[in-house]
Amino acid sequence: MSAAKAARQKAGQSSGLLNWIERVGNRVPDPTIMFLYLIAFIAVLSWILSWVGVSVTDQVATPVSNGEFEQLNNHFGNPWAIYDTSTGEPAVMPKYIVEDRTYDVRNLISIEGVRFFFTSFVDNFAGFSVVATVLIAMAGVGVAEHAGLMGALIRKVVKVAPRRWLAAILLFVGVLSSVATDAGYLILVPLAAAAFLTVGRHPLAGLAGAFAAVGAAFGANLIITPSDSMLTEITNGVLTAAGMEPIQVTHNLYFGIVSTFLLTIVALLVTMLITEKRLGSYDRSEMTISQDDSDIDHSAETRGLKFAGFSLLGFVLVILALTLPPGAPLRAPQTDDIAGTSPFMASLVFIISLAFLVCGVAYGYGAKTLRGGSAAVSAIAKTFGSLGGLLVMFLMIAQFIALFNWTNLPTVAAIAAAEVLQTANVPAIVLLIAFILVILLLDFILPGLVPKWVIFAPVFIPIFASLDVAPQTLLAAYRVGDSPVNVLTPLMVYLPFMVTVAQRYKKDAGIGTIIALMIPYALWMLLAWAALYIVWFLTGIPWGPGSPVQM
């Protein structure tokens, strides 16, 4: 009896903690409204700091403008040269000069600040390149989803996978599903539960494993995802404003590839060694639905997948023809490189979206789920329509970034913090681990990959840059801290859907059921991913093509 009482008390404490997290989370406003509050906050803060007279001085590298002299000299056959008058020897003009610059906090509530707010509102949104990136990326993915290609692919994998490899394949596909955003949550998780039941394993173990693969490993993938594009655009906006070189969309590609396999293995081990042992054998009398996929035309689905496969092969051959030959259109004009700042790298988002579009249209034609070009256009329109809330949030994010940068608050904070950190002489890896933990805790009340990065990028990128830590290194840390808590926070938008799926196999399943299942996944995936990050940082392996650990 005492053991049972202790167990009940422990469960009550756990429930109380979860209820507290949920209450705190419920007080967090809609992300769009939250950014309105943040704009108001920085307006008041800039007024106070400007009134106090806060400023910082830093050394900056300013480009030397000698282009007109070089053009004129070249035009006349290079008859002139620059000499050092003290030595009489030829001198080389520097490309940059280092000079002291003072940054004052600018008052957003002042006449100048109000004028900037009104005159730049449209330009701020028009110049927010994340909007165009998301629309382009989601156009192709949306056609593939509406045609049924994503669901068909997942069903085919479940059907043909050997039973002993079923869980590993499902979890691997789950990690990769971040390229199609909603498809993993809405399609793979229910199918994983059903697939586990089919082979005599507990369906909730399949649900938990798939949910972990889709949510807790969201920042990892073998290929470039729409989220990568958004993070890159936000980062490059900060880097450009700070006078630093932009990064490529492949900034964390190598790290993402290794992370994909690592997190798949960790999720698989947790499923087999912890989740399934805890759940035990499944009693089918607890089911509240019957398994029936008779409404799916499997022959049409198979035909559509064949069409999609052939179209993908043709598409890849076309891209290779445009990339591999010397002097090809997608190679860099000056260096003939494929990686780096080549047209191929600059076109990756469009290429991936176009691949989904071509395969989606081909599948729809073969499976007869899309009839004519108007159906594809309608699918894109529906996808864009579903992004309405995101676009409204982007409108506010664009204003927040522009106003925040105008006040000089990010610059002042970054320089001041960098001076403190340099004086403290704390190793960069310790600060990066602390950054991971901060992001981890914030994800409980502020889920979502993009909103948090919008807030943190302008402040932390310059701080870590002053410590010679490259932006891609900080982004890799951000991914590690952001993803694992996705499966635990009560604010996760798909958590109610997970409960609904669980209730098909367990009548009394609730949010506590899901969170209790997911805690081991979040913990072990975080530890494994953080360990990989630390080893990667210390060994100095590039995060992606042309993306070193240090600046």
Stockholm file with secondary structure:
# STOCKHOLM 1.0

chainA/1-551         MSAAKAARQKAGQSSGLLNWIERVGNRVPDPTIMFLYLIAFIAVLSWILSWVGVSVTDQVATPVSNGEFEQLNNHFGNPWAIYDTSTGEPAVMPKYIVEDRTYDVRNLISIEGVRFFFTSFVDNFAGFSVVATVLIAMAGVGVAEHAGLMGALIRKVVKVAPRRWLAAILLFVGVLSSVATDAGYLILVPLAAAAFLTVGRHPLAGLAGAFAAVGAAFGANLIITPSDSMLTEITNGVLTAAGMEPIQVTHNLYFGIVSTFLLTIVALLVTMLITEKRLGSYDRSEMTISQDDSDIDHSAETRGLKFAGFSLLGFVLVILALTLPPGAPLRAPQTDDIAGTSPFMASLVFIISLAFLVCGVAYGYGAKTLRGGSAAVSAIAKTFGSLGGLLVMFLMIAQFIALFNWTNLPTVAAIAAAEVLQTANVPAIVLLIAFILVILLLDFILPGLVPKWVIFAPVFIPIFASLDVAPQTLLAAYRVGDSPVNVLTPLMVYLPFMVTVAQRYKKDAGIGTIIALMIPYALWMLLAWAALYIVWFLTGIPWGPGSPVQM
#=GR chainA/1-551 SS CHHHHHHHHHHHHHHHHHHHHHHHHHHSCCHHHHHHHHHHHHHHHHHHHHHHTCEEEEEEEEECCCHHHHHHHHHTTSCCCCBCTTTCSBCCCCSEEEEEEEEECCCTTSHHHHHHHHHHHHHHHHTCHHHHHHHHHHHHHHHHHHHTHHHHHHHHHHHHSCHHHHHHHHHHHHHHGGGGTHHIIIIIHHHHHHHHHHTTSCHHHHHHHHHIIIIITTTCCSSCCHHHHHHHHHHHHHHHHTTCCCCCTTTTHHHHHHHHHHHHHHHHHHIIIIIHHHHCSCCGGGCCSCCCCTTSCHHHHHHHHHHHHHHHHHHHHHHHHHHSSTTCTTSCTTTCCSSSSCHHHHTHHHHHHHHHHHHHHHHHHHHTSSCSHHHHHHHHHHHHHHTHHHHHHHHHHHHHHHHHHHTTHHHHHHHHHHHHHHHHTCCHHHHHHHHHHHHHHHTTTSCCHHHHHHHHHHHHHHHHHHTTBCHHHHHHHHHHHHSGGGGTCTTCTTHHHHHHHHHTTCTTCCHHHHHHHHHHHHHHHHHHHHHHHHHHHHHTCCSBTTBCSBC
#=GC SS_cons         CHHHHHHHHHHHHHHHHHHHHHHHHHHSCCHHHHHHHHHHHHHHHHHHHHHHTCEEEEEEEEECCCHHHHHHHHHTTSCCCCBCTTTCSBCCCCSEEEEEEEEECCCTTSHHHHHHHHHHHHHHHHTCHHHHHHHHHHHHHHHHHHHTHHHHHHHHHHHHSCHHHHHHHHHHHHHHGGGGTHHIIIIIHHHHHHHHHHTTSCHHHHHHHHHIIIIITTTCCSSCCHHHHHHHHHHHHHHHHTTCCCCCTTTTHHHHHHHHHHHHHHHHHHIIIIIHHHHCSCCGGGCCSCCCCTTSCHHHHHHHHHHHHHHHHHHHHHHHHHHSSTTCTTSCTTTCCSSSSCHHHHTHHHHHHHHHHHHHHHHHHHHTSSCSHHHHHHHHHHHHHHTHHHHHHHHHHHHHHHHHHHTTHHHHHHHHHHHHHHHHTCCHHHHHHHHHHHHHHHTTTSCCHHHHHHHHHHHHHHHHHHTTBCHHHHHHHHHHHHSGGGGTCTTCTTHHHHHHHHHTTCTTCCHHHHHHHHHHHHHHHHHHHHHHHHHHHHHTCCSBTTBCSBC
//
